[in-house]
Amino acid sequence: MTATLPMAALANSSVIKAVGPPAGFGELEQPREVVADLYFGNRKVGEAWLIAQPGSVTFKDPAQLFKVLPELRASPEVMARLSGKLPDHVAQVCPVPGSTSCKPLETQDIDVIYDADRFRLDLFVNPRFLNVVGSSDAYLQPPTTPLSLTSSIGGAIAGSTQGETVYNFQNRTILGFRNGRIRSDSAYASDLGFIVDDLVAEVDTRQHRYAAGLFWAPGIDFTGRRRIAGVGFTTQFDTRVDHEALQATPLILFLSQPSRVEILIDGRLVTSGSYPAGNQAIDSSALPDGSYTLLLRIRAPDGSVREERRFFVKSSAIAPLGKPVYFAFAGLLANTRADRAISVSNTVYYQVGAAYRLNEKVAVDAAILGTEDKPIAQLGGWLITDVARVRAAALISGKGDKGVLLQLGSSGMSKLNFSLDVRRVWSKTGEPLIPLPTYVDNFGSVPPLGAQSLSGSYAQATGSVTYSIGSAFLSLSGSYRHDEGYRSDYSIGPAISWPVLNRGGFQLILNADAQRSRSTAAAFAGVRLLYTDGGKSAVATAGYASLKDRDDGRRSARAVGSLSAQWFNETEDHTQVALEAAIQRDVETTTARANAEIGSQLGSARVEVLQGIEGGSATQYGFNFQTGVAFGSSALKVGGRDLNQSAVIATLAGSSSNTAFDVLIDDVPRARLTAGSSVPIFLEAYHAYQLRLQPVEAVPVAYDSQSRTITLYPGTVQHLRWSADRLVTVFGKAVAANGSPLVNAAIKSSTETGQTDENGYFQVDAAPGETLEFQAGGSPPCTVSLAGVHLEGDYARLGEVICK
């Protein structure tokens, strides 16, 4: 007889003692080795050996996890956690694996959910134990192409019927080999003769650039660039895969599951992308320069949305966060002198410095530079807020020279924007702090800083304020300059632009501006009408203007206006043609102007004629052109519209001579090819590109449609070859030597495989003149040549094909 406890006694019991599993079930509590599918962020990443027992699991080989999950931070702390017993959280197993209704396990450590029925293990890791994905120090692989060369050639001629004609021919040539190059920029001008602007050898390593020869050293805020004949060393980020995003504040976001991240600025969607689970570096390359607040909107697979706000800064003038910049240059100062290709002085010049970003809002920099008898030190810093960027710098030299600078710039992301540059320099001798170079117009040059163009001691201030009210745009700009020993110059004035109509291709804008300087006072008020329709456009202005010369008291005022018409057309081969004609009436003159411009694979050219109507002034004219040369991998091509420092030569061979193909670079058409043609395409250096062909029309043609990845450094020329062959549809009946049909025989052409039907009939695409291969069952294959077969357009009837 078995005694039973009353229900009340059971209800009052507070302890139930486990006495072990039923007889015959003891093995269930023993540790068992199992192989489970390993998931992270609801994504299978591999398999894991486990030691499983009720309530916990242990990784048999925890080191293997670092191989299948590179996001895991390899540290003793993480290894220790993965080596111990982990609760299996069986109560949180998702009934439907992968369902968005199942929430991820939130953990402050490392945890798992083990589904023993499905042999599935989900791993959950706190962000502090994860590496950042997408922000590793990845670098572009140097090109492996042989010695190559890019050269940009340009010229300009200008003059008038009553004056002399001036000209300037320019050239930039880069001889590149892998991560090194020799770069030359030169010009031949009517007033200077032949001048070499720079001639330098450069080598890029993963983080640095070395240079030797004639080149421009970067200078500082107060002195600007200086041309030297010497050597240089600097930190460089051009060869990094993320060099565009590196200039920005890193956007690191933890995602517990795959999500879509949208970036908004002032409520406007700027960019978005999908990212896997983990610590993700969000792509910021598409964001504009400035300092402002971002809204990150994270959309999870289950439809839930969360938002995070981040303060963001992007500037090429500031060292990247966590990436210090160092540089050093030394040599002899060089100048530009007429009829001397290279003019090197005896003055020694040196410059060393560093820049470092302390955090997201503060950056500092320092430099020491000078000549053999004058050392100069500059110390500067940046303060970056969500309202403005502030730059301050100070300078002192061993000769008693001093300088201070303050720059303010707004974020550019609000209705009110401003900029201010104030600087003061005291030169002990009254001369420039460093001897000034002469500038020559050239592909590789930019004008040196002209802050010391008159004297060594000066005060200068420039600034502007703009404000938007609806569609109206108001601005106030001004400048002030005083050089020791000269009269002060200034200019200040407001302007307003107000679009009042924008409909059906028409835009009507009210304009007004005024300006007062030391010598003149001017004002204008009127309207501007713009009309666009496809490739045609017209612009008309009308208003009233006044001008007063404050030195001689001369005044002029009258109705003014202008009318211009433009026509633009782009042909199928991407040749662009633009024409313009205009007439303009100012306060004192009336002129007529006409110009024409063409851009093609051969290059670009522009011609312009200007004729004065009032006063019988002379006719002025100008002509300029640009083209390029690319040489690499035994290919030489002349032409090119966008003259960058590297190039691709695209060549198409094959029999499909009537089929045109677009060359797509990163899915953008950049050139057009037909069989037997070849074109150069100049591209920016320090980039990886995806190239592929796409037929302009859907035609039967065999070609390689796969994308090809290339990497370009300065001077690199990649020669990519494709082949496109015409295809015809072949129809016939395959029979054996005894006349019986070849049933279900395999057919192979150069482009596809096919099969005969139960009566031996077949249809297959093949190139004209090629050989078809037939194979039926275990019989030896036989071939049939299509040479001499009569074609009916893109179709050929073979009749009976006897396979012997």
C-alpha positions in Angstrom: 0.0 0.0 0.0 1.3 3.4 -1.0 0.7 6.3 1.2 -0.2 9.7 -0.4 0.1 13.2 1.0 -2.9 15.4 1.2 -3.0 18.4 -1.2 -2.6 20.8 1.7 0.7 19.2 2.7 2.0 19.5 -0.9 1.0 23.2 -1.0 2.9 23.9 2.2 6.1 22.1 1.1 8.9 24.6 0.5 11.7 22.2 -0.7 11.7 19.6 -3.4 14.8 17.5 -3.2 16.1 16.1 -6.5 17.0 12.4 -6.1 18.5 11.9 -9.6 17.2 10.8 -13.0 14.9 7.8 -13.4 16.5 4.5 -13.9 18.1 4.1 -17.4 18.3 7.9 -18.1 21.5 8.8 -16.3 23.4 9.3 -19.5 21.5 12.4 -20.2 23.2 14.3 -17.4 26.7 13.3 -18.6 28.8 15.8 -20.6 28.5 15.1 -24.3 30.6 16.3 -27.2 28.5 17.8 -30.0 29.1 19.9 -33.1 26.8 22.9 -33.3 26.2 25.6 -36.0 27.7 28.8 -34.6 25.6 32.0 -35.2 26.6 35.6 -34.5 24.1 38.4 -35.1 21.6 35.9 -36.5 24.3 35.0 -39.2 26.0 31.6 -39.4 29.7 32.1 -39.1 30.9 28.5 -38.8 30.7 25.5 -36.6 31.9 24.9 -33.0 32.8 21.8 -31.0 30.9 21.9 -27.6 30.9 20.0 -24.4 27.2 20.2 -23.5 25.4 19.2 -20.3 22.2 20.3 -18.7 22.3 24.0 -18.0 25.7 24.9 -19.6 28.0 24.5 -22.6 31.8 24.7 -22.9 33.8 25.4 -26.0 36.1 22.5 -26.6 38.4 24.7 -28.8 37.8 28.3 -27.9 40.8 29.5 -29.9 38.9 28.4 -33.1 36.3 31.1 -32.5 38.8 33.9 -33.3 39.3 32.3 -36.8 35.6 32.1 -37.7 34.7 35.3 -36.0 37.4 38.0 -36.6 35.2 40.6 -34.8 36.2 39.0 -31.5 39.0 40.9 -29.8 41.9 38.5 -29.2 42.8 39.2 -25.6 43.5 37.1 -22.5 40.3 38.4 -20.9 38.1 37.2 -23.9 40.0 33.9 -24.0 39.3 33.3 -20.3 35.6 33.9 -20.7 35.3 31.6 -23.7 37.2 28.8 -21.9 34.8 28.6 -19.0 31.3 27.1 -18.6 28.6 29.3 -20.2 24.9 29.1 -19.2 22.9 27.7 -22.1 19.9 30.0 -21.5 17.6 27.3 -22.8 14.5 29.2 -21.7 15.3 31.9 -24.3 15.6 29.5 -27.3 13.7 31.0 -30.3 10.8 28.7 -31.4 11.4 29.8 -35.0 15.2 30.2 -35.5 16.1 33.5 -37.2 12.7 35.0 -36.5 12.7 38.8 -36.0 10.2 38.4 -33.2 13.0 36.9 -31.0 15.0 39.5 -29.3 18.8 39.3 -29.0 20.2 38.4 -25.6 21.5 41.6 -23.9 24.7 40.8 -22.0 27.4 42.7 -20.2 29.8 39.9 -20.8 29.9 36.9 -23.3 26.8 34.6 -23.3 25.2 32.0 -25.5 21.8 30.5 -26.3 22.1 26.8 -27.0 19.3 25.0 -28.9 20.0 21.3 -28.3 17.2 20.1 -30.6 18.6 22.0 -33.6 22.3 21.9 -32.6 22.4 25.7 -32.9 24.5 28.0 -30.7 23.9 31.8 -30.8 26.8 33.8 -29.4 26.2 37.2 -27.8 29.2 39.5 -27.0 29.3 42.8 -25.2 30.7 45.6 -27.5 33.8 46.1 -25.4 35.0 42.6 -26.5 34.5 43.3 -30.2 36.8 44.8 -32.7 35.5 47.6 -35.0 34.6 46.3 -38.4 35.4 48.5 -41.3 37.9 50.8 -39.7 41.0 48.6 -39.8 44.2 49.9 -41.2 43.6 48.6 -44.7 45.7 49.9 -47.6 45.4 49.8 -51.3 47.7 47.2 -52.9 50.3 48.9 -55.1 49.8 48.3 -58.8 51.8 45.4 -60.3 51.8 46.9 -63.8 55.1 47.5 -65.6 56.6 50.9 -66.0 53.9 53.3 -67.2 53.5 57.0 -68.0 50.7 59.6 -68.0 51.2 63.0 -69.5 48.8 66.0 -69.6 49.3 68.6 -72.3 47.6 71.9 -72.5 48.0 75.4 -74.0 46.4 78.8 -74.0 46.8 81.7 -76.5 45.2 85.1 -75.9 45.5 88.5 -77.4 43.7 91.3 -79.2 43.8 92.9 -82.7 45.5 96.0 -81.2 48.0 94.3 -78.8 50.4 91.5 -78.5 49.6 87.8 -78.3 50.6 85.9 -75.2 50.8 82.1 -74.9 51.5 79.5 -72.3 52.0 75.8 -73.0 51.9 73.4 -70.0 52.8 69.8 -69.3 52.6 67.4 -66.4 54.3 64.0 -66.9 54.4 61.2 -64.3 56.5 58.1 -64.8 55.1 55.5 -62.5 56.3 52.1 -61.3 54.3 50.4 -58.5 54.4 52.7 -55.4 57.0 55.1 -56.8 57.1 57.8 -59.5 59.0 60.6 -61.1 56.8 63.7 -61.6 57.6 66.7 -63.7 55.5 69.9 -64.2 56.8 72.4 -66.7 55.6 75.3 -68.9 56.7 77.3 -71.9 55.3 80.9 -71.6 55.8 84.0 -73.8 57.2 86.0 -70.9 59.3 83.3 -69.2 60.5 80.8 -71.7 60.8 77.2 -70.6 60.3 76.7 -66.9 60.4 73.6 -64.8 57.9 74.0 -61.9 58.9 70.7 -60.2 60.9 67.6 -61.0 60.7 65.1 -58.1 61.0 61.4 -57.3 58.4 60.1 -54.8 57.9 56.8 -53.1 54.9 55.9 -51.0 55.1 53.4 -48.2 52.1 52.2 -46.2 52.1 55.4 -44.0 54.8 57.7 -45.3 55.9 59.5 -48.5 59.5 60.3 -49.4 60.5 62.9 -52.0 63.7 64.2 -53.5 64.2 66.8 -56.2 62.6 70.1 -57.1 59.2 70.4 -55.4 56.9 72.6 -53.3 57.2 72.3 -49.5 53.8 72.9 -47.9 54.7 75.9 -45.6 52.6 77.2 -42.8 49.7 79.6 -42.3 51.9 82.8 -42.4 54.2 81.9 -45.2 52.5 79.5 -47.6 54.3 77.1 -49.9 57.9 77.4 -50.9 59.7 75.7 -53.8 62.9 73.9 -52.8 65.5 71.7 -54.3 65.9 69.1 -51.6 64.3 66.1 -49.8 61.1 65.6 -47.9 59.3 63.2 -45.7 55.7 63.3 -44.5 52.9 61.1 -43.2 50.4 60.2 -45.9 46.9 58.6 -45.9 46.4 58.5 -49.6 47.1 54.8 -49.9 44.6 53.9 -47.2 41.4 52.3 -48.5 39.4 54.6 -46.2 41.4 57.8 -46.8 38.3 59.9 -47.7 36.5 58.8 -44.5 39.6 59.1 -42.4 39.4 62.9 -42.4 36.1 62.6 -40.4 35.2 61.8 -36.8 34.8 58.0 -36.7 31.2 56.8 -36.5 31.3 53.6 -34.5 28.0 51.9 -33.9 27.2 48.7 -32.1 24.5 46.6 -33.7 23.2 43.5 -31.9 21.7 42.2 -35.2 22.0 43.1 -38.9 20.5 46.5 -39.4 20.1 49.3 -41.9 21.6 52.6 -40.7 20.4 56.0 -42.1 22.3 59.2 -41.6 20.2 62.4 -41.4 21.4 66.1 -41.3 18.7 68.6 -40.3 16.0 66.0 -41.0 17.4 65.3 -44.5 18.5 61.8 -45.4 22.1 62.0 -46.7 23.2 58.4 -47.0 22.2 54.9 -45.8 23.6 51.4 -45.8 23.2 47.9 -44.4 25.6 46.5 -41.9 26.1 43.2 -40.1 26.0 42.8 -36.3 29.0 43.9 -34.2 30.9 47.1 -33.8 30.6 48.8 -37.2 32.4 51.8 -38.6 29.7 53.6 -40.5 30.7 55.0 -43.9 31.0 58.8 -43.7 32.8 59.4 -47.1 29.6 60.9 -48.6 29.1 63.4 -45.8 30.1 67.1 -46.4 33.0 68.9 -44.7 32.2 70.8 -41.6 31.2 70.3 -38.0 27.6 69.5 -37.2 25.2 67.0 -35.4 24.1 63.8 -37.1 21.1 61.7 -36.5 21.7 58.0 -36.9 18.5 56.0 -37.5 18.9 52.3 -37.0 16.3 50.0 -38.5 16.3 46.4 -37.2 14.9 43.4 -39.1 11.9 43.2 -36.9 10.9 46.8 -37.9 12.0 48.4 -34.7 13.7 51.8 -35.0 16.1 53.5 -32.6 18.0 56.8 -33.0 21.3 58.2 -31.8 22.8 61.7 -32.1 26.5 62.2 -32.8 28.6 65.3 -33.1 30.6 65.0 -36.4 33.6 66.8 -37.8 35.2 66.4 -41.3 38.2 68.4 -42.4 41.3 67.7 -44.5 43.1 70.4 -42.6 43.0 68.6 -39.3 44.9 65.5 -38.3 42.7 62.4 -38.2 41.6 61.1 -34.8 44.3 58.8 -33.4 46.6 59.4 -36.5 49.4 61.8 -35.8 51.0 63.6 -38.8 54.7 64.3 -39.1 56.7 66.0 -41.8 60.2 67.3 -42.5 61.6 69.1 -45.6 65.1 70.5 -46.3 66.8 72.0 -49.3 67.7 75.2 -51.2 65.1 77.7 -52.1 64.3 77.8 -55.8 62.6 80.5 -57.8 61.2 81.2 -61.3 63.3 83.3 -63.6 62.9 84.1 -67.3 64.8 81.8 -69.7 66.1 79.6 -66.9 64.5 76.2 -66.6 65.6 75.8 -63.0 66.8 78.5 -60.7 68.2 77.4 -57.4 69.5 79.9 -54.8 72.1 79.5 -52.1 69.5 80.0 -49.3 69.0 76.9 -47.1 65.4 76.2 -46.2 64.0 73.7 -43.7 60.7 72.8 -42.2 59.7 70.2 -39.6 56.5 69.8 -37.8 53.7 67.6 -36.4 49.9 67.7 -35.9 47.9 65.7 -33.5 44.2 65.5 -32.7 43.7 65.2 -28.9 40.0 64.3 -29.2 36.9 65.0 -31.4 37.0 68.7 -30.6 40.6 69.7 -30.0 43.6 69.4 -32.3 47.1 71.0 -32.1 50.0 71.4 -34.5 53.5 72.9 -34.3 56.2 73.6 -36.9 59.8 74.9 -37.0 61.0 76.3 -40.3 63.3 79.0 -41.7 66.5 79.7 -43.4 70.1 79.3 -42.2 70.0 82.7 -40.4 66.3 82.9 -39.3 64.6 80.1 -37.4 60.8 80.5 -37.2 58.4 78.6 -34.9 54.6 78.4 -35.2 52.2 76.9 -32.7 48.5 76.4 -33.6 45.4 74.7 -32.6 41.8 73.9 -33.6 38.6 74.0 -31.5 35.7 72.3 -33.1 32.1 72.8 -31.8 28.7 72.2 -33.3 28.5 75.9 -34.0 31.9 76.8 -35.5 35.5 75.7 -36.1 38.1 78.0 -34.6 41.7 78.1 -35.7 44.3 80.1 -33.8 48.1 80.3 -34.4 51.1 82.3 -33.3 54.5 82.8 -34.8 57.9 84.0 -33.6 61.3 84.1 -35.2 64.9 84.3 -34.0 65.1 87.8 -35.6 62.2 89.2 -33.6 59.4 88.7 -36.2 56.0 88.0 -34.8 52.6 86.9 -36.1 49.1 86.0 -34.8 46.1 84.5 -36.7 42.5 83.8 -35.9 40.1 82.0 -38.2 36.4 81.3 -37.6 34.1 79.2 -39.7 30.6 78.1 -39.2 29.4 74.6 -39.7 27.6 75.4 -42.9 24.6 73.4 -41.8 22.3 76.2 -40.7 20.6 79.3 -42.1 23.2 81.6 -40.6 26.8 81.0 -41.7 29.9 83.1 -41.3 33.7 83.0 -41.9 36.5 85.3 -40.6 40.2 85.4 -41.1 42.2 87.9 -39.1 46.0 88.0 -39.1 48.8 90.4 -38.2 52.5 90.0 -38.9 55.3 92.2 -37.6 58.5 91.8 -39.7 61.6 93.2 -38.1 63.2 94.1 -41.4 60.0 94.9 -43.3 60.7 92.1 -45.7 58.7 88.8 -46.2 59.4 86.2 -43.4 60.7 83.8 -46.1 61.7 85.0 -49.6 58.7 84.8 -51.9 58.6 82.6 -55.0 57.3 83.6 -58.4 54.3 81.7 -59.6 53.9 80.1 -63.0 50.6 78.8 -64.4 50.9 75.0 -64.7 48.9 71.7 -64.2 50.7 70.9 -61.0 50.7 74.3 -59.4 48.5 76.4 -57.2 49.3 80.0 -56.4 51.4 80.4 -53.3 49.9 82.2 -50.3 49.8 85.9 -51.3 49.5 87.3 -47.8 52.9 88.9 -48.0 52.8 90.2 -51.5 53.6 93.9 -50.7 55.6 94.0 -47.5 56.7 91.9 -44.5 54.6 93.8 -41.9 50.9 93.8 -42.6 47.4 93.5 -41.1 44.7 91.7 -42.9 41.0 90.7 -42.3 38.5 89.1 -44.5 35.0 87.9 -43.6 31.5 87.2 -44.7 28.1 86.5 -43.1 25.2 84.9 -45.0 21.7 84.2 -43.9 18.8 82.4 -45.6 15.2 83.4 -45.2 13.0 80.9 -47.1 14.5 81.0 -50.6 16.0 84.4 -50.2 19.8 84.7 -49.6 21.4 87.7 -47.8 25.1 88.2 -47.5 27.6 90.8 -46.2 31.3 90.5 -47.1 34.3 92.6 -46.5 38.1 92.8 -46.5 40.8 95.0 -45.1 44.5 95.1 -45.8 47.2 97.4 -44.5 50.8 97.0 -45.5 53.5 99.1 -43.7 54.4 102.0 -45.9 51.2 101.8 -48.1 47.7 103.1 -47.9 45.1 100.8 -46.5 42.7 99.1 -48.8 39.2 97.9 -47.9 36.0 96.7 -49.5 32.6 96.0 -47.9 29.1 95.5 -49.2 25.8 93.7 -48.9 24.0 91.5 -51.4 20.6 89.9 -51.7 19.3 87.1 -54.0 15.6 86.2 -53.9 14.1 83.6 -56.3 10.5 84.6 -56.7 9.5 82.2 -59.5 10.6 78.7 -60.4 8.2 77.0 -62.8 8.2 75.1 -66.1 11.9 75.7 -66.8 11.7 79.4 -65.8 13.4 80.9 -62.8 13.1 84.6 -61.9 15.5 86.0 -59.3 15.6 89.5 -57.8 19.2 90.7 -57.2 20.7 93.7 -55.5 24.2 94.4 -54.3 26.4 97.3 -53.2 30.1 97.7 -52.6 32.3 100.4 -51.2 36.1 100.4 -51.4 38.9 102.9 -50.9 38.6 104.1 -54.5 35.1 103.3 -55.7 31.4 103.0 -54.7 29.1 100.8 -56.8 25.5 99.5 -56.6 23.1 97.4 -58.7 19.5 96.4 -58.5 17.6 94.3 -61.0 16.3 90.9 -62.0 17.8 87.7 -63.5 15.7 85.4 -65.7 16.9 81.9 -66.4 15.2 79.4 -68.9 16.3 75.8 -69.4 14.9 73.2 -71.8 17.0 70.1 -72.3 20.3 71.2 -73.8 19.2 74.8 -74.5 19.2 77.6 -72.0 19.1 81.4 -71.9 19.9 83.9 -69.2 18.8 87.6 -69.1 19.5 90.3 -66.6 18.1 93.8 -66.4 18.5 96.6 -63.8 20.1 99.8 -62.9 23.7 100.3 -61.8 25.8 103.2 -60.6 29.6 103.6 -60.2 31.6 106.4 -58.5 35.3 106.8 -58.6 36.2 108.4 -55.3 39.7 109.5 -56.4 38.7 111.7 -59.4 35.0 112.2 -58.5 33.8 110.6 -61.8 30.2 109.3 -61.7 28.3 106.9 -64.0 24.8 105.5 -63.8 22.4 104.0 -66.3 20.2 101.0 -67.1 22.3 97.8 -67.6 21.5 94.3 -68.7 22.7 91.2 -70.5 21.4 88.4 -72.7 23.1 85.1 -73.3 22.0 81.8 -75.0 23.6 78.5 -74.6 23.3 75.2 -76.5 24.7 71.8 -75.2 24.7 68.4 -76.8 26.3 65.0 -75.9 26.6 62.4 -78.7 26.4 58.7 -78.3 30.1 58.3 -77.9 30.0 60.9 -75.0 31.4 63.8 -77.1 30.2 67.0 -75.6 29.7 70.3 -77.6 28.7 73.6 -76.1 28.0 77.0 -77.8 27.3 80.4 -76.3 26.6 83.9 -77.5 26.0 86.9 -75.3 25.8 90.7 -75.2 26.3 92.7 -72.0 25.8 96.4 -71.1 27.6 97.7 -68.0 27.8 101.1 -66.5 30.5 102.2 -68.9 30.9 99.6 -71.6 28.9 97.3 -73.9 30.5 94.1 -75.2 29.5 91.1 -77.3 30.9 87.6 -76.6 30.8 84.2 -78.3 32.5 81.0 -77.4 32.5 77.3 -78.4 33.7 74.3 -76.5 34.2 70.6 -77.4 35.2 67.7 -75.2 35.8 64.2 -76.6 38.1 61.2 -76.2 40.7 63.1 -78.1 40.8 66.0 -75.6 39.0 69.3 -75.1 39.2 72.7 -76.7 37.7 76.1 -76.2 37.7 79.3 -78.3 36.3 82.7 -77.2 35.9 86.0 -79.0 35.1 89.3 -77.2 34.2 92.5 -79.1 33.7 95.9 -77.6 30.7 97.8 -79.0 31.0 101.1 -77.3 34.2 103.1 -77.9 35.4 101.0 -80.8 37.7 98.9 -78.7 39.8 96.1 -80.1 38.6 92.5 -80.6 39.9 90.1 -78.0 40.4 86.4 -78.5 41.4 83.3 -76.7 42.0 79.7 -77.4 42.9 76.8 -75.1 43.2 73.1 -75.4 44.0 70.0 -73.3 44.8 66.5 -74.1 46.7 63.6 -72.6 49.0 60.7 -73.3 48.9 57.3 -71.6 51.5 54.6 -72.0 51.5 51.2 -70.3 51.7 47.5 -71.0 52.8 48.0 -74.6 49.9 50.4 -75.3 50.2 54.0 -76.2 47.1 56.3 -76.6 46.7 60.0 -77.1 43.5 61.8 -75.9 41.5 62.0 -72.8 39.0 64.5 -71.5 39.5 64.5 -67.7 43.3 64.8 -67.3 44.0 63.1 -64.0 47.2 61.5 -62.8 46.5 57.9 -63.7 44.7 56.2 -66.5 43.1 53.1 -68.0 43.5 52.0 -71.6 40.4 50.0 -72.7 40.8 47.9 -75.8 38.2 45.8 -77.5 39.0 43.0 -80.0 36.8 40.4 -81.7 34.5 39.9 -84.7 31.5 42.0 -83.4 32.5 45.1 -85.3 29.0 46.6 -85.4 28.3 46.3 -81.7 29.1 49.3 -79.4 29.9 48.8 -75.8 30.0 51.3 -72.9 32.9 51.1 -70.5 31.4 51.3 -67.1 33.6 52.5 -64.2 31.9 52.0 -60.9 28.7 51.6 -62.9 29.1 55.0 -64.6 29.6 55.0 -68.4 32.9 56.7 -69.1 33.7 55.7 -72.8 32.4 53.8 -75.7 34.2 51.0 -77.7 33.6 49.0 -80.8 35.7 46.0 -81.9 39.1 47.1 -82.9 39.1 50.3 -81.0 41.0 51.5 -77.9 40.5 54.6 -75.7 42.3 56.2 -72.8 40.3 57.1 -69.7 42.1 59.3 -67.1 41.1 58.6 -63.5 42.0 59.9 -60.0 44.9 58.2 -58.4 44.9 56.3 -55.1 41.6 54.6 -55.8 40.3 51.1 -56.6 37.8 50.9 -59.4 35.4 48.3 -60.8 35.3 48.2 -64.6 33.0 46.2 -66.9 31.6 46.3 -70.4 27.9 46.7 -71.3 26.5 46.5 -74.8 24.6 49.6 -75.9 21.9 47.4 -77.5 20.7 43.9 -76.8 22.4 41.9 -79.5 23.7 38.3 -79.8 27.4 38.8 -78.8 29.8 36.9 -76.7 32.0 38.9 -74.3 33.3 38.9 -70.7 30.7 40.7 -68.6 32.5 40.2 -65.3 33.7 43.2 -63.3 37.5 43.7 -63.1 39.1 45.5 -60.1 42.1 47.7 -60.6 44.1 50.0 -58.3 45.7 53.2 -59.6 48.6 55.2 -58.1 50.0 58.4 -59.7 51.5 57.5 -63.1 49.8 54.1 -63.2 48.3 53.0 -66.6 46.3 49.8 -66.6 45.7 48.2 -70.0 42.5 46.2 -70.0 41.6 44.0 -73.0 38.2 42.6 -73.9 37.0 40.6 -76.8 33.5 40.6 -78.3 32.5 38.1 -80.9 29.4 38.0 -83.0 27.0 35.2 -82.3 24.6 33.5 -84.7 21.7 31.1 -83.9 22.4 27.7 -85.5 19.6 25.3 -86.3 19.9 21.8 -87.6 19.5 18.1 -87.1 22.4 15.8 -85.9 22.5 12.3 -87.3 24.9 9.4 -87.1 26.8 8.0 -90.0 24.0 5.4 -90.5 21.4 8.2 -90.7 19.8 7.7 -87.3 19.2 10.8 -85.2 21.6 11.6 -82.3 19.1 11.6 -79.4 19.9 13.8 -76.4 23.4 14.4 -77.5 25.4 17.2 -75.8 26.4 20.1 -77.9 29.2 22.5 -77.0 30.0 25.9 -78.6 32.4 28.5 -77.4 29.7 30.3 -75.5 27.1 27.7 -74.4 26.1 24.1 -74.2 23.0 22.6 -75.6 21.3 19.3 -76.3 19.5 17.6 -79.2 15.9 16.5 -78.8 14.5 13.0 -79.3 14.6 13.6 -83.1 18.1 14.9 -83.1 17.1 18.6 -83.7 19.1 21.3 -82.0 19.4 25.1 -81.7 22.5 26.8 -80.2 24.3 30.1 -80.3 27.8 30.0 -81.8 30.4 32.3 -83.3 30.6 32.3 -87.2 33.3 29.9 -88.4 33.8 28.0 -85.1 33.5 24.3 -84.5 30.6 22.6 -82.7 31.2 19.4 -80.6 28.6 16.6 -80.3 28.7 13.7 -77.9 26.0 11.1 -77.6 26.1 8.6 -74.7 29.5 7.0 -74.3 30.4 7.4 -78.0 33.6 9.5 -78.8 32.9 13.2 -79.5 32.6 14.4 -83.1 33.0 17.9 -84.4 31.3 20.0 -87.1 32.9 23.2 -88.5 30.7 26.2 -89.3 33.2 27.6 -91.7 31.6 28.5 -95.0 28.0 28.2 -93.6 25.6 30.6 -95.3 24.2 33.2 -92.8 20.8 34.8 -93.0 21.5 37.8 -90.8 22.0 36.3 -87.3 20.6 32.9 -88.3 22.0 29.8 -90.0 20.2 26.7 -91.2 22.6 23.7 -91.2 20.1 21.0 -92.3 21.3 17.5 -91.5 24.7 17.4 -89.7 26.4 14.0 -90.1 28.5 13.1 -87.1 31.2 10.7 -88.1 
